[in-house]
């Protein structure tokens, strides 16, 4: 079960990056995935222990 959750978390993170075009949604800085200088992070707006929102893309933001 733990490995399934990790894979789902990884897919959610990648989907947040894709939706943001691999750029920070706050600063607009490009991530290394598209040739920029910045490391991107996908963060939950509402903490991920809330299982109802854990994998909602509307609950994610891409930042540097």
C-alpha positions in Angstrom: 0.0 0.0 0.0 2.8 2.4 0.8 4.4 2.0 -2.6 1.1 2.6 -4.3 0.6 5.9 -2.3 4.2 7.0 -3.2 3.5 6.3 -6.9 0.2 8.3 -6.7 2.0 11.1 -5.0 4.6 11.1 -7.7 2.0 11.2 -10.5 0.1 14.0 -8.7 3.4 16.1 -8.5 4.1 15.5 -12.2 0.5 16.6 -13.1 0.9 19.8 -11.1 4.2 20.5 -12.9 2.6 19.8 -16.3 -0.4 22.0 -15.5 1.9 24.9 -14.6 4.0 24.4 -17.7 7.1 23.6 -15.5 7.1 27.2 -14.2 6.5 28.6 -10.8 2.9 29.7 -10.5 4.0 32.5 -8.2 7.1 33.9 -9.7 7.0 32.6 -13.3 10.5 31.2 -13.0 11.3 28.3 -15.3 12.1 24.9 -13.8 15.2 22.8 -14.8 12.8 20.5 -16.7 12.4 23.1 -19.4 15.9 24.6 -19.3 15.5 27.0 -16.5 17.7 27.4 -13.4 15.2 26.6 -10.7 14.1 23.5 -8.8 10.4 23.2 -8.8 8.2 21.9 -5.9 4.6 20.8 -5.9 2.8 21.8 -2.7 -0.6 21.1 -1.3 -2.6 24.1 -0.5 -4.6 22.2 2.1 -2.5 19.6 3.9 -2.3 16.2 2.2 -3.6 14.2 5.2 -7.0 15.4 4.0 -7.5 12.3 1.8 -10.5 13.9 0.0 -8.2 16.6 -1.4 -4.8 14.7 -1.5 -4.9 14.1 -5.3 -7.0 17.0 -6.4 -5.0 19.2 -8.9 -7.0 22.2 -7.6 -5.3 21.6 -4.3 -1.8 21.9 -5.7 0.6 24.7 -6.6 3.9 24.6 -8.4 6.6 26.9 -6.8 10.3 27.4 -6.8 
